[in-house]
Amino acid sequence: MSKTYKLIEVVGCSTQSYEEAINNAIAEAKKSLSGLMWFEVTEFRGAITDKGTEFQATVKMGFRLKD
């Protein structure tokens, strides 16, 4: 039996840190997806706004498709 995986990419944001941005991305993905197995951070960036700084992290996550 072969295994097949799905890969998604999301961007998490935080006004506090990159770590919180990653955790926010994972937490939001877990609300609508089950079986997330791993993640990979592919990019860090930020935004400078009138209200302060926003940390952004692009996160790829993978999960196994059901047979």
N, CA, C and O atoms as a Tinker XYZ file with bonds, in Angstrom:
   268  protein
     1  N      0.834000   -1.167000    0.000000    73     2
     2  CA     0.000000    0.000000    0.000000    64     1     3
     3  C      0.890000    1.245000    0.000000    63     2     4     5
     4  O      1.823000    1.351000    0.796000    81     3
     5  N      0.594000    2.174000   -0.890000    73     3     6
     6  CA     1.383000    3.396000   -0.954000    64     5     7
     7  C      0.753000    4.476000   -0.067000    63     6     8     9
     8  O     -0.433000    4.426000    0.259000    81     7
     9  N      1.561000    5.426000    0.300000    73     7    10
    10  CA     1.104000    6.547000    1.111000    64     9    11
    11  C      1.166000    7.806000    0.260000    63    10    12    13
    12  O      2.105000    7.999000   -0.512000    81    11
    13  N      0.163000    8.654000    0.404000    73    11    14
    14  CA     0.128000    9.910000   -0.331000    64    13    15
    15  C     -0.057000   11.044000    0.659000    63    14    16    17
    16  O     -0.858000   10.952000    1.589000    81    15
    17  N      0.691000   12.109000    0.447000    73    15    18
    18  CA     0.665000   13.238000    1.365000    64    17    19
    19  C      0.234000   14.503000    0.641000    63    18    20    21
    20  O      0.469000   14.655000   -0.558000    81    19
    21  N     -0.387000   15.391000    1.364000    73    19    22
    22  CA    -0.787000   16.704000    0.858000    64    21    23
    23  C      0.072000   17.753000    1.542000    63    22    24    25
    24  O      0.353000   17.656000    2.737000    81    23
    25  N      0.484000   18.745000    0.787000    73    23    26
    26  CA     1.314000   19.830000    1.306000    64    25    27
    27  C      0.537000   21.135000    1.153000    63    26    28    29
    28  O      0.023000   21.439000    0.076000    81    27
    29  N      0.455000   21.904000    2.241000    73    27    30
    30  CA    -0.186000   23.212000    2.181000    64    29    31
    31  C      0.825000   24.268000    2.617000    63    30    32    33
    32  O      1.844000   23.957000    3.233000    81    31
    33  N      0.525000   25.500000    2.291000    73    31    34
    34  CA     1.395000   26.600000    2.683000    64    33    35
    35  C      0.524000   27.713000    3.253000    63    34    36    37
    36  O     -0.449000   28.134000    2.627000    81    35
    37  N      0.876000   28.181000    4.432000    73    35    38
    38  CA     0.141000   29.268000    5.078000    64    37    39
    39  C      1.141000   30.303000    5.604000    63    38    40    41
    40  O      2.328000   30.014000    5.758000    81    39
    41  N      0.649000   31.494000    5.872000    73    39    42
    42  CA     1.471000   32.545000    6.455000    64    41    43
    43  C      0.873000   32.921000    7.804000    63    42    44    45
    44  O     -0.275000   33.357000    7.890000    81    43
    45  N      1.662000   32.746000    8.847000    73    43    46
    46  CA     1.245000   33.151000   10.188000    64    45    47
    47  C      1.788000   34.529000   10.494000    63    46    48    49
    48  O      2.871000   34.897000   10.039000    81    47
    49  N      1.025000   35.298000   11.275000    73    47    50
    50  CA     1.421000   36.656000   11.630000    64    49    51
    51  C      1.374000   36.845000   13.133000    63    50    52    53
    52  O      0.607000   36.185000   13.834000    81    51
    53  N      2.203000   37.754000   13.617000    73    51    54
    54  CA     2.240000   38.082000   15.035000    64    53    55
    55  C      2.846000   39.476000   15.219000    63    54    56    57
    56  O      3.690000   39.909000   14.435000    81    55
    57  N      2.405000   40.155000   16.250000    73    55    58
    58  CA     3.031000   41.428000   16.592000    64    57    59
    59  C      4.146000   41.232000   17.616000    63    58    60    61
    60  O      4.823000   42.188000   17.993000    81    59
    61  N      4.337000   39.973000   18.071000    73    59    62
    62  CA     5.306000   39.691000   19.134000    64    61    63
    63  C      6.615000   39.080000   18.647000    63    62    64    65
    64  O      7.691000   39.552000   19.016000    81    63
    65  N      6.538000   38.013000   17.805000    73    63    66
    66  CA     7.753000   37.295000   17.425000    64    65    67
    67  C      7.495000   36.368000   16.234000    63    66    68    69
    68  O      6.351000   36.082000   15.880000    81    67
    69  N      8.592000   35.909000   15.629000    73    67    70
    70  CA     8.479000   34.903000   14.568000    64    69    71
    71  C      7.973000   33.580000   15.137000    63    70    72    73
    72  O      7.186000   32.891000   14.488000    81    71
    73  N      8.410000   33.223000   16.328000    73    71    74
    74  CA     7.954000   31.974000   16.948000    64    73    75
    75  C      6.434000   31.984000   17.110000    63    74    76    77
    76  O      5.771000   30.988000   16.823000    81    75
    77  N      5.892000   33.094000   17.564000    73    75    78
    78  CA     4.444000   33.182000   17.720000    64    77    79
    79  C      3.746000   33.149000   16.364000    63    78    80    81
    80  O      2.656000   32.588000   16.249000    81    79
    81  N      4.346000   33.731000   15.348000    73    79    82
    82  CA     3.772000   33.689000   14.004000    64    81    83
    83  C      3.685000   32.244000   13.498000    63    82    84    85
    84  O      2.685000   31.855000   12.894000    81    83
    85  N      4.725000   31.458000   13.744000    73    83    86
    86  CA     4.712000   30.032000   13.360000    64    85    87
    87  C      3.618000   29.298000   14.116000    63    86    88    89
    88  O      2.838000   28.553000   13.522000    81    87
    89  N      3.559000   29.507000   15.426000    73    87    90
    90  CA     2.539000   28.836000   16.243000    64    89    91
    91  C      1.127000   29.239000   15.823000    63    90    92    93
    92  O      0.219000   28.407000   15.836000    81    91
    93  N      0.934000   30.492000   15.455000    73    91    94
    94  CA    -0.378000   30.940000   14.982000    64    93    95
    95  C     -0.761000   30.251000   13.679000    63    94    96    97
    96  O     -1.914000   29.857000   13.500000    81    95
    97  N      0.195000   30.103000   12.772000    73    95    98
    98  CA    -0.077000   29.427000   11.501000    64    97    99
    99  C     -0.501000   27.981000   11.740000    63    98   100   101
   100  O     -1.464000   27.507000   11.138000    81    99
   101  N      0.208000   27.290000   12.607000    73    99   102
   102  CA    -0.107000   25.889000   12.893000    64   101   103
   103  C     -1.455000   25.770000   13.596000    63   102   104   105
   104  O     -2.259000   24.902000   13.257000    81   103
   105  N     -1.704000   26.637000   14.569000    73   103   106
   106  CA    -2.971000   26.583000   15.313000    64   105   107
   107  C     -4.164000   26.810000   14.391000    63   106   108   109
   108  O     -5.179000   26.125000   14.514000    81   107
   109  N     -4.054000   27.753000   13.482000    73   107   110
   110  CA    -5.162000   28.016000   12.563000    64   109   111
   111  C     -5.374000   26.854000   11.595000    63   110   112   113
   112  O     -6.513000   26.491000   11.303000    81   111
   113  N     -4.287000   26.272000   11.099000    73   111   114
   114  CA    -4.407000   25.132000   10.178000    64   113   115
   115  C     -5.056000   23.937000   10.874000    63   114   116   117
   116  O     -5.843000   23.212000   10.265000    81   115
   117  N     -4.726000   23.732000   12.147000    73   115   118
   118  CA    -5.290000   22.603000   12.900000    64   117   119
   119  C     -6.799000   22.728000   13.105000    63   118   120   121
   120  O     -7.473000   21.727000   13.348000    81   119
   121  N     -7.334000   23.937000   13.011000    73   119   122
   122  CA    -8.777000   24.135000   13.177000    64   121   123
   123  C     -9.581000   23.486000   12.051000    63   122   124   125
   124  O    -10.713000   23.054000   12.266000    81   123
   125  N     -9.001000   23.417000   10.854000    73   123   126
   126  CA    -9.746000   22.872000    9.722000    64   125   127
   127  C     -9.124000   21.621000    9.111000    63   126   128   129
   128  O     -9.735000   20.998000    8.243000    81   127
   129  N     -7.936000   21.243000    9.538000    73   127   130
   130  CA    -7.272000   20.063000    8.989000    64   129   131
   131  C     -6.941000   19.087000   10.109000    63   130   132   133
   132  O     -6.568000   19.495000   11.209000    81   131
   133  N     -7.079000   17.816000    9.828000    73   131   134
   134  CA    -6.677000   16.816000   10.820000    64   133   135
   135  C     -5.476000   16.042000   10.294000    63   134   136   137
   136  O     -5.267000   15.932000    9.086000    81   135
   137  N     -4.709000   15.521000   11.205000    73   135   138
   138  CA    -3.591000   14.673000   10.820000    64   137   139
   139  C     -2.350000   15.414000   10.363000    63   138   140   141
   140  O     -1.514000   14.835000    9.669000    81   139
   141  N     -2.205000   16.683000   10.734000    73   139   142
   142  CA    -0.959000   17.377000   10.375000    64   141   143
   143  C      0.212000   16.642000   11.001000    63   142   144   145
   144  O      0.186000   16.307000   12.185000    81   143
   145  N      1.243000   16.392000   10.197000    73   143   146
   146  CA     2.347000   15.555000   10.659000    64   145   147
   147  C      3.665000   16.303000   10.804000    63   146   148   149
   148  O      4.489000   15.929000   11.639000    81   147
   149  N      3.887000   17.344000   10.018000    73   147   150
   150  CA     5.163000   18.042000   10.073000    64   149   151
   151  C      4.997000   19.447000    9.508000    63   150   152   153
   152  O      4.003000   19.759000    8.851000    81   151
   153  N      5.991000   20.285000    9.778000    73   151   154
   154  CA     5.994000   21.627000    9.195000    64   153   155
   155  C      7.419000   22.028000    8.843000    63   154   156   157
   156  O      8.394000   21.499000    9.378000    81   155
   157  N      7.502000   22.979000    7.926000    73   155   158
   158  CA     8.787000   23.524000    7.489000    64   157   159
   159  C      8.612000   25.038000    7.312000    63   158   160   161
   160  O      7.718000   25.479000    6.590000    81   159
   161  N      9.444000   25.812000    7.953000    73   159   162
   162  CA     9.406000   27.259000    7.779000    64   161   163
   163  C     10.244000   27.599000    6.550000    63   162   164   165
   164  O     11.432000   27.282000    6.488000    81   163
   165  N      9.616000   28.243000    5.581000    73   163   166
   166  CA    10.317000   28.528000    4.326000    64   165   167
   167  C     10.700000   29.987000    4.166000    63   166   168   169
   168  O     11.546000   30.315000    3.333000    81   167
   169  N     10.091000   30.871000    4.950000    73   167   170
   170  CA    10.409000   32.280000    4.785000    64   169   171
   171  C     10.028000   33.075000    6.036000    63   170   172   173
   172  O      9.001000   32.821000    6.667000    81   171
   173  N     10.861000   34.019000    6.367000    73   171   174
   174  CA    10.562000   35.002000    7.404000    64   173   175
   175  C     10.533000   36.372000    6.742000    63   174   176   177
   176  O     11.364000   36.672000    5.884000    81   175
   177  N      9.592000   37.185000    7.135000    73   175   178
   178  CA     9.551000   38.571000    6.668000    64   177   179
   179  C      8.746000   39.374000    7.678000    63   178   180   181
   180  O      8.205000   38.812000    8.630000    81   179
   181  N      8.666000   40.657000    7.482000    73   179   182
   182  CA     7.916000   41.489000    8.398000    64   181   183
   183  C      7.306000   42.676000    7.695000    63   182   184   185
   184  O      7.656000   43.011000    6.563000    81   183
   185  N      6.390000   43.297000    8.394000    73   183   186
   186  CA     5.751000   44.500000    7.887000    64   185   187
   187  C      5.944000   45.617000    8.906000    63   186   188   189
   188  O      5.876000   45.404000   10.117000    81   187
   189  N      6.182000   46.784000    8.390000    73   187   190
   190  CA     6.307000   47.964000    9.242000    64   189   191
   191  C      5.043000   48.791000    9.010000    63   190   192   193
   192  O      4.779000   49.250000    7.899000    81   191
   193  N      4.276000   48.970000   10.071000    73   191   194
   194  CA     3.016000   49.703000    9.963000    64   193   195
   195  C      3.018000   50.889000   10.920000    63   194   196   197
   196  O      3.924000   51.045000   11.739000    81   195
   197  N      2.001000   51.708000   10.801000    73   195   198
   198  CA     1.860000   52.841000   11.722000    64   197   199
   199  C      1.650000   52.366000   13.157000    63   198   200   201
   200  O      1.963000   53.087000   14.104000    81   199
   201  N      1.119000   51.152000   13.318000    73   199   202
   202  CA     0.838000   50.599000   14.647000    64   201   203
   203  C      2.014000   49.814000   15.222000    63   202   204   205
   204  O      1.959000   49.394000   16.378000    81   203
   205  N      3.075000   49.607000   14.442000    73   203   206
   206  CA     4.233000   48.860000   14.932000    64   205   207
   207  C      4.739000   47.869000   13.905000    63   206   208   209
   208  O      4.594000   48.069000   12.699000    81   207
   209  N      5.331000   46.807000   14.399000    73   207   210
   210  CA     5.939000   45.780000   13.552000    64   209   211
   211  C      5.098000   44.518000   13.562000    63   210   212   213
   212  O      4.545000   44.135000   14.593000    81   211
   213  N      5.004000   43.870000   12.400000    73   211   214
   214  CA     4.312000   42.589000   12.301000    64   213   215
   215  C      5.307000   41.553000   11.777000    63   214   216   217
   216  O      5.936000   41.755000   10.738000    81   215
   217  N      5.441000   40.461000   12.494000    73   215   218
   218  CA     6.301000   39.361000   12.075000    64   217   219
   219  C      5.468000   38.388000   11.247000    63   218   220   221
   220  O      4.337000   38.069000   11.612000    81   219
   221  N      6.023000   37.918000   10.135000    73   219   222
   222  CA     5.318000   36.987000    9.257000    64   221   223
   223  C      6.216000   35.788000    8.966000    63   222   224   225
   224  O      7.405000   35.943000    8.688000    81   223
   225  N      5.637000   34.597000    9.032000    73   223   226
   226  CA     6.376000   33.368000    8.742000    64   225   227
   227  C      5.571000   32.518000    7.770000    63   226   228   229
   228  O      4.411000   32.196000    8.028000    81   227
   229  N      6.189000   32.159000    6.656000    73   227   230
   230  CA     5.566000   31.236000    5.709000    64   229   231
   231  C      5.900000   29.825000    6.160000    63   230   232   233
   232  O      7.065000   29.480000    6.357000    81   231
   233  N      4.858000   29.011000    6.322000    73   231   234
   234  CA     5.012000   27.672000    6.874000    64   233   235
   235  C      4.358000   26.664000    5.944000    63   234   236   237
   236  O      3.178000   26.788000    5.615000    81   235
   237  N      5.125000   25.666000    5.522000    73   235   238
   238  CA     4.565000   24.536000    4.784000    64   237   239
   239  C      4.233000   23.453000    5.790000    63   238   240   241
   240  O      5.017000   23.190000    6.702000    81   239
   241  N      3.082000   22.826000    5.633000    73   239   242
   242  CA     2.663000   21.733000    6.515000    64   241   243
   243  C      2.201000   20.559000    5.668000    63   242   244   245
   244  O      1.610000   20.729000    4.601000    81   243
   245  N      2.484000   19.373000    6.165000    73   243   246
   246  CA     2.102000   18.172000    5.445000    64   245   247
   247  C      1.232000   17.256000    6.278000    63   246   248   249
   248  O      1.357000   17.183000    7.501000    81   247
   249  N      0.336000   16.551000    5.575000    73   247   250
   250  CA    -0.474000   15.545000    6.235000    64   249   251
   251  C     -0.776000   14.424000    5.245000    63   250   252   253
   252  O     -0.774000   14.624000    4.030000    81   251
   253  N     -1.030000   13.266000    5.787000    73   251   254
   254  CA    -1.293000   12.093000    4.954000    64   253   255
   255  C     -2.749000   12.075000    4.532000    63   254   256   257
   256  O     -3.644000   12.283000    5.351000    81   255
   257  N     -2.985000   11.825000    3.238000    73   255   258
   258  CA    -4.338000   11.682000    2.738000    64   257   259
   259  C     -4.900000   10.340000    3.151000    63   258   260   261
   260  O     -4.178000    9.344000    3.202000    81   259
   261  N     -6.183000   10.312000    3.446000    73   259   262
   262  CA    -6.816000    9.061000    3.852000    64   261   263
   263  C     -6.934000    8.130000    2.653000    63   262   264   265
   264  O     -7.156000    8.563000    1.522000    81   263
   265  N     -6.779000    6.850000    2.930000    73   263   266
   266  CA    -6.886000    5.830000    1.867000    64   265   267
   267  C     -8.314000    5.697000    1.393000    63   266   268
   268  O     -8.598000    4.891000    0.507000    81   267
